[in-house]
């Protein structure tokens, strides 16, 4: 029996949403993206190499006002059943996922089928392509990296590729991920990647937030 009356469900859901968004806004230095975002219902076939990935995509959709659904394994959903309130479905719930896509949601599918170590893209499962075809919506590859670079906190980067079909998804997603990895490797680790738009609420690492105080202290003490 639920301890919270059904009349309070909207408040519980809003509270959970704020909790998830705040964890992204305080736990990461920021969320940056690049590429053409799909409009309307789509299957988002994303790489999955970090615990943060689902939260990052939720934060992006919340910031954009975009309806969000994500497919999770039954084990994950059993451990975190409250995520159903924020759009999570079991990966066996095919019909609800199709309805969500047809109704304008971004339906996020981690196409590798499981959380994998950071590195090259693994073999993809066929579910994302099948869902896009069955729902009649675009299949969009999204490379996602959450990385610790030259600042105190990790940073999240997303590259949205061009819509593709099931046969081309492996190559398209692998391409976006390899380009993103090359950009990260060739960049100044203390600066955000050039050409990416910051989407999350600015917070920054502790050293960035204290930069003004440090300059004031240096002026007071005469330290140079």
Buried (B, 14 or more C-beta within 10 A) or exposed (E): EEEEEEEEEEEBBEEBBEEBBEEBBEBBBBBBBBBEBBEBBBBBBBBBBBEBBBBBBBBBBBBEEBBBBBBBBEEBBEEEEEBBBBBBBBBEBBEBBBBBBBEEBBBBBBBBBEBBEEEEBBEBBEBBBBBBEBBEBBBBBBBBBBBEBEBEBBBBBBBBBEBBEBEBBBEBBBBBBEBBBEBBEEBEEEEBBEEBEEBBBEBBBEEBEEEEEEEEEEEEEEEE
